[in-house]
Amino acid sequence: QVQLVESGGGLVQAGGSLRLSCAASGRTFSSYYMGWFRQAPGKEREFVAAIWWSGGVPYYTDSVKGRFTISRDNAKNTMYLQMNSLKPEDTAIYYCAAKTSAYYYSDYRRYNYWGQGTQVTVSS
């Protein structure tokens, strides 16, 4: 069984920063593909960023490129999403997710494991 727990959300003014964490447990994650998704009220869950747990090239949705950075600390079994220059349109519940292949990394329906989500609210 895989457990994912997000933390680090909160309320921030536009232009500010937050760092989300995703603590993973229950498996050896070196062969897992990890992703961040977000969901705003009334909208479909949206891909934000993804990376192999063991490293490699990260992928981002266009709207966060240059502002968000995905990373992981293998020793701590934790993945991060550093979010800078936040905008009101970044407001959403942010989820971390995991799956065992890189195919369709931006499709939330392909992920097997999910955290409970953490709220990010950006005020204008």
C-alpha positions in Angstrom: 0.0 0.0 0.0 1.2 3.5 -0.9 0.5 6.5 1.3 1.0 10.1 0.1 0.5 13.0 2.4 0.7 16.6 1.2 1.4 19.7 3.3 2.5 23.3 2.9 -0.6 24.9 1.5 -2.0 28.1 2.7 -3.1 31.7 1.9 -0.6 33.9 0.2 -0.7 37.2 -1.7 -0.1 37.4 -5.4 3.6 37.4 -6.1 4.4 35.3 -3.0 5.8 31.8 -2.7 4.8 28.5 -1.1 6.5 25.1 -1.0 4.3 22.1 -1.0 5.6 18.8 0.3 4.4 15.2 -0.4 5.6 12.6 2.1 5.5 9.1 0.6 5.5 5.8 2.5 4.7 2.2 2.1 6.8 1.3 -1.0 10.3 1.8 -2.5 9.6 4.7 -4.7 12.6 4.6 -7.0 10.5 3.1 -9.8 7.6 5.4 -9.4 6.5 8.4 -11.5 5.4 11.3 -9.3 3.1 14.1 -10.2 1.4 17.3 -8.9 -2.1 18.1 -9.9 -4.5 20.8 -8.9 -8.2 21.3 -9.0 -10.1 24.6 -8.7 -13.8 24.7 -7.8 -16.0 23.6 -10.7 -13.0 22.6 -12.8 -11.4 19.4 -13.8 -8.3 18.2 -12.1 -5.3 19.7 -14.0 -1.7 18.5 -14.5 0.9 20.8 -12.9 4.3 19.0 -12.9 5.8 15.5 -12.9 9.1 13.7 -12.4 10.6 10.2 -12.0 11.2 9.5 -8.3 14.7 8.5 -9.2 15.4 11.8 -11.1 15.4 12.8 -14.7 13.7 15.5 -16.7 10.8 17.2 -15.0 7.7 18.2 -16.9 5.5 21.2 -16.3 2.3 22.6 -17.7 2.9 25.8 -19.6 1.1 28.1 -17.2 3.6 27.3 -14.4 6.9 27.0 -16.3 9.5 29.4 -14.9 7.5 29.8 -11.7 7.2 26.3 -10.2 9.9 23.7 -9.6 9.3 20.0 -8.8 12.0 18.1 -6.9 12.4 15.2 -4.5 14.5 14.2 -1.6 15.1 10.4 -1.8 16.5 10.2 1.7 13.4 11.8 3.1 10.9 10.0 0.7 9.5 13.4 0.1 8.6 15.3 -3.1 8.3 19.1 -3.3 6.7 21.7 -5.4 8.3 25.2 -5.0 5.8 27.8 -6.2 7.0 31.3 -6.9 5.4 34.4 -8.3 2.0 33.0 -7.4 -1.1 34.3 -9.2 -4.8 34.2 -8.2 -5.4 31.7 -10.9 -3.1 29.3 -9.1 -5.7 29.0 -6.4 -6.8 25.3 -6.1 -6.5 22.2 -4.1 -3.1 20.6 -4.9 -2.6 16.9 -4.9 0.4 14.7 -5.3 0.1 11.4 -7.1 2.1 8.3 -8.0 2.2 5.7 -10.7 4.6 3.1 -12.1 5.2 4.3 -15.6 5.9 7.6 -17.3 3.4 7.2 -20.1 0.6 9.7 -20.1 2.2 11.5 -17.2 -0.2 14.5 -17.5 -3.4 12.4 -17.4 -4.6 12.3 -13.8 -6.7 9.1 -14.6 -3.5 7.2 -15.1 -2.3 7.7 -11.5 -2.9 4.9 -9.0 -2.1 6.7 -5.7 -3.2 10.1 -4.4 -2.8 12.2 -1.4 -5.6 14.0 0.3 -4.8 17.4 -1.1 -3.7 20.7 0.3 -5.4 24.0 -0.3 -3.5 26.9 -1.9 -5.2 30.3 -2.0 -3.6 33.3 -3.7 -5.2 36.6 -3.0 -5.0 39.6 -5.4 
